[in-house]
């Protein structure tokens, strides 16, 4: 079930709000209020997931049970002065094993078949929606219990609500248990929080429906029409790359905004996942602003335990290589994702080597141009279905291969859609912060955004979701 859909906006969410704020808040005795609200949220979250994944909801329930059990047993072991390390290893093996089977087994089999001319059969397993997110979230709970940063839960229901909570279930942000543990047991909703949450949800909805989906029309058409990058003019190649770079930002940050807004409406505070990454002046800064919950997860649970940067220079570079290899692979079972991750690794190593941001800084405008130039190229690698397509497309961007500089079709597209393109670029900057200072104007603008989004959704417009398969 997607947030910008008829079933969610006009059925699921209204029912949840009536049950939560109508029945639980007004009719249930005070001492049972939080319990009843948690039951509504958990049951609703399971239904939310089961709507799109009626079979894999069992996998979600298994993940909840096994990670609750391992956290519980580790807590018991530590009370008896045992570390619980073997239980932690077992939990990691189970989680990573399930994750590997569904997401990477056929990828590995295919590569082994090609490399050694063998015939390992493919499983053909469908990828469960959101498995990358809820697996990492579940793992972080057990690791934090082992590290004694989180208390082990005796009640599996609390762990279940944490892992399955519908606002962040299928697309993040990846939430730490310590962030929501107190709120699960005792939280206070009020009009101010609900209003702020609603505003944040509408902002995210506008990003996804009006901006991401508009950019997707152009990006998908260009990438699909020229699978090997042949026949593209330089202008069309850059137009496709830029619109995809904008699409992926609004697609994912829009969903993160909606998740944060929904969480706030129900009394939860999720951490920010994006902080205007397209204003960055270096690749290192970009990754401090983009998909923050994922980069901090890899930092805290892999990079730091491996020694981080407090090791020899060679070991530090290996640590970075390993993290960025896994970051690429996390996004998808394909060599383009790995190449995208390693491209980010190489760029950051170069920045560290030359001391960018520490020993010296580029002029702001030059740093911004340099960053967005390389990020746009990296997004072409991310979007491509093969390295052949990625290389062919990038060649077209630089006129390698004899393609023309421009073409009438691209000029027509830009001329007829320049307002939306300018809006997409402008709102990737902190423009909304300036608009919020003019509250009346911002309220009118937000109302217009909501109306346009509803019209678009009711019409059933083109609305792909890039991170839906992660």
N, C-alpha and C positions, 0 to 999 in steps of 0.2 A: 504494500500500500504506500503510495507516494503522497507527500504532503500537498503538492499542487494538483489535486485530483478531486473529482466530484464526490467520490465515496468518502474521502477523508474530510473535506471541508464542510460537506452538507449532511453527512451521516455520522461518521465515527466521532469526530471532534465534538459536535453538539451533544451527542449522547453521553460522551465522557464528561463534559462540563455539567450536564444536568445531574448525572449520577454523583459526581464529585462534590459540586457546590450546592446542588439542590437536595438530594437525598442524604448524603453523608454529613454535610455541614449543617443542615437545618433539622433533620429528623432523627439522626442517631444521637444517643446520649453522649455527653462530653467524654466520658472515660473510654468510649469505643470509637470516637471520631477518627483518630489517626489510624487505627486498625482497619476500619471500614474503607478509609481513603486509600490505604495501601493495597487492600484487596481489589478495589476498583481499578487502580493503576496497574497492578500485576495482571489481573484477568484481561484488562483492555490491551495491555502490551502483548500478551500471548495471542489474542485475537488479531491484533494489528499485524503480527508477524505471520500468523497462520493464514491470513487472507491471501498473501502472496506465496507462501511456502507451506502448504498444508502437510507435507511430509517432513520437511526439514525443521518444523517446529519441534519435533522429537529430538533432533540434534541440539537445538537450543536448550531444551529441558535437560538433556544429558550433560551439556556443558555447565549448566547451573548446578546440577547435583554433584558432579565429580569435583568441581572447584570448591563448592561449599564443603564437601566431605574432606578434601585434602587440607583446606584451611583449618577445619575443625580438628583433624588429627594432628596437624603440625602444632596447633595451640596446646593440645593435650600432651604431646611429646615434650614441648618446651616447659610445661609445668613440672615435668618429671626430670628436668635438667638434661634432656636430650635435644639435639639441635633440630631434628626433623628434616635433615638434609636429604635423606633418601626419599622421603615423601615428596619433597619439593621437586627432586629430579623426576620422580614418577609422574607428577602432575605436568611437568614441562613436556615429558615424552608423550603423554596422552594428548595434550592440547596440540602440540606441534605435529604429532602423528596424524591426528584427525585433519588438521589444517592442510598438511602435506598431501594426504590422500585425495581430498576434494579439489585442491587448487593446483597441485604441482605434479601429481603422479603421471598423468598423461603427457605432460610437458617433458618430464624426464624420460619416460618410455619412448617418446617420439625422437628425442635426441640420441638416445642409445641405439634405437633402430637404425637411424641414419648413419651414425658413426661406425657401427660394427656390423651393418648389414644383417641384422637379426630381426625377429618378428615378435616382440613383446606385445601381447594383446592390450588394446586400450580399454579402459573402464567405461568411458563415455559418461562419467558422472557429471551431473549438473552442479554448478557452483552455487552453494547456498548464499542467499542474499545477506550481506553484512558480516560474513564469517570473519573477515580480517579485523573488523572492529570489535565484535564481541569476544573473539578469542584473545586479543591483546588485552582487553579490559578484564577478562576473567583471570588471565595470567598475572596481571598487575596486582590483583587482590591477594592471590596466594603468595606471591613474592613479598608483598608488603607485610603479610602476616608472619612470614618466615623472618623478615628483617625487624619485626616488632614495631613497624610503623603503623600497623592497623591491628585492631583487636580481632581475634577470630570470632566469627558469628556462630552461636549455637543454633540459631534459627535459620534454616535454609531459605525461608521465605524472604528474609532481608537480602540475602545474596542474590536470590532470584530477581527481586525488584531492581537491584543495582545493575545487574547484567542486562535485563530485558526491558528496562524502562524505555517506552516507545519513542520519546523525542530524539534520543541519540542512538537507538538500536541499530539502524541500518546504514548510517552514514556519519557517526560520530557527532561531536568530538569524543575522543577516547577519554573517559572520565575515570579518575582515581577514586577508590572507595572512600578514602579519608575525606574527599570533597563532599560526599553526599551522605556519609554514615549518620551524622547527627540529624540531618534533615529527614532521613527515612524514619527515624524514631519520633522526632518531634519537630514540626515545622509550622510556621505561621504564614498563612496566606492573607493578603489584604488587597484593597482596591489599587493602591499605588503599585505594588508588584505586578498585579494582574494587568494593569494598564501599560506598564513598561514592557511586560512580556508580550502583550498584544502588538504594541508598536514595533518591537523587535521582530516579531513573526511577520508582520506586513512588510517590513523592510526586506527581510529575506525572501519573502514571496515575490516581491517586485524584482529583486535581483535575478531570481530563477526564471520567472515567467516572462518578464518584459525584456530583460537584458541577455541572460544566458541563452534563452530559447531563440531570440532574434539573431544572435551571433551564430548559433548552431546551424541555422538555415544556410548561411553562406559557407561556413567552415566545412560542414558535412558534404555539401554539394561539390565543393572544390576537391576535397580529399578523395571522395568516392569517384568523381568523374575522371580523375587523373591518378590512378593507382600507382603508377611508376614515376609520376612527376613529369611525364612527357606531354608536350603540347601546352604547357603552362607558360604564359608570359611572366616576366619578372614581377610585374605589378600584381597579376592575379596570384602568384605564389605568395607574395608578401601579404596580400589581402586575406588569403586563406589562413596563413600563419597567425596574423594579428587577431583576426576574428576568433580563431580557436583559442588563442592565449587569453582573450577576454572571456570567451565562453566558459572555459574551465575554472577561471576565478569566480565568476558569478554563479556558476553551477554549484560549486562546492561551498564557497563562503555563504551563498544564499541558504543552502541547507543547514549550515552551521548556525546562521542567524535564526532560522526558524526553530532549530532544536533548542538553542539558548532561550529564545522567547517562550516556547512551550514549557520548558523546564521552569522558568520564572513564574509562569501563570499557575503552575501547580506547586509552587513553593520551593523549587530547587534552584541552586545557583551553579551553573556550569562555567568553566573557565573559557576565556576567549580562544578561538581557533585561528583567526586571521587578524592581522593588524596592518592593513593597507600595504601588502607586500610590493605593489607596483610603484611605490615611491622610494624603494630601496636604492642605495648608491653603491652597492656591492653585492656579489652573490652570497657572501656570508651573511650580510644583513637580510637579504631576501629570505634565507632559510630560518632566520629568527622570527620572521613575520608570517611565513606560509605554513599552514597545517601544523600549528604550534603543538598540538597535543600528540601528534605522531613523532615529531622531531625530539620533543622532550621525553617521550616514552623510550625511544632508542637511546637517548643520552643517559637516562637514569637507570635503565635496566640492562643495557649492553655496553655502551661506550665507557661509562665510569667504572663498572666492574672489570672491564678489560684493562683499566689503567688510565683511560682517558688521554689527556695530554701530559700527565705527570710521569712520563716514561721517556725513553730515548726517542730521538727524532724519528728514526726508522720505525720503531714500534708504534709511535703516534700515527704515522702515515698509514701503517698497516691497519690500525684500529679504525681510522677514517675510511679506508678502502672497504673494510669488512662491513661497516655500518651502512655505507652508501650502496654497496652491492645488495645488501638485504633490503634497504629502502626501496630500491628499484624493483626487486623481486616481490616485495610486499604488494606493490601496486598491480602486478599481473604476472602470469606465467608466460613470459615472452622475452626474447632477447632485446627487443626495443626498450622494454622497461629497465632491463639491466643496463643497457647502454645509456639510457637517460640518467640512471642513478650514478653511473661511473663518470659521465660527463660532468655532473654536478660536483663529484668528488675531485676531479682534475682541476676544475675552475677554482675550488676552494683551496686546494693545495697550492696553486699558483699564487692566490691572494695571500696565503700565509707566508709563502716563500719570499715574496717581494715586500711583505709588511704592510699591505694595503689596510687602512683603517687603524693602524698602530704607529708605524714609522712615518707614514705619509698618507695624505688623502687626495683623491682627484677633486677638481672643481665640481660642485654639486651637479651642474647640468651635464657635464661629461660623465660623471659617475652614474647618473641615472640613465643616460643613453646607453652606456656600456652594459649596464646590468640588464636593461630591457631587451637590448639587441641579442644578448646571449640567452636570456630566458626564452625569448620567442623561438630561437633556433632549437633550444632544448625541448620546447613543447611540440615542435614538429616531430622530433624523435619519439616523444611520448605518444603522440596521436597516430603515428604510422603503424601499419599492421606488419611490416617487415623492415629489416635494415635496408633492403633493396629500395623500397619505397622511400624510406627516410633519406637515403643518400641521393636518390633521383630528385626528390622534392627540394632538398637543400641546394643541389646544383642549379635547379631552375630559379631559386631565389637570387642567385648570383650570376645568372645568365650564362652558366657553363653548359654548353651543348647547343648553342646557336639559337636558343629561343628568343623571341622578340622582347623588347622592353615593356611594351604595353599592348592592350587590345581593347576593342570597342565594347566588348561585353563587360569587362571589369569596370571600365569608366562609367558605363550605364548603371551598374550595381552601386557604385560609390555615389554617383549623382543622385540616385533615387533613395538612398538610405543613409546619407551622410549625417542626418540629424541623430539617428539612433547610434551610429558609430561614434559620433562626438560625445553623446550622452554616456555611452559605455566607457569611453576613455576618461571622461570627466569624473564619473562616480567611482572610478577605481582610486581616485584621490580623496582626501578627507573633505570633500565638498559638503557632505551631509552634516558635518560638524558645524560648518558655517551656516547652513540653512536652519539648523536647530536653534540657532540664536534668534532667528525670526520665527517664533513659535507658531504664530497664526498662519504664516505662509507655509510653514512646514506641515502643519495639520491639514491644510487644504491640499497640498501636494500628496500627502500620504493617503488621504481619502480618495483622490483621483487614481493613485496607484492601485488601491484595493479594488476599486470599481473596474479598472482596466483588466486587472488580473482575473477577476470573476468572469468578465465577458470572455476573455481569452480561454479560460478553462472550460466554460460552458460550451464554447464553440469547438473544443477539442483540437486545439492547435498543436503544432509540432513541438514535442517536449521530451527530448532524450535526457537521460540522467547519467553522466559519466561515471560517478562513483557508486552507482547502484550495484555494480557487479563486484564490489570489493568486500 
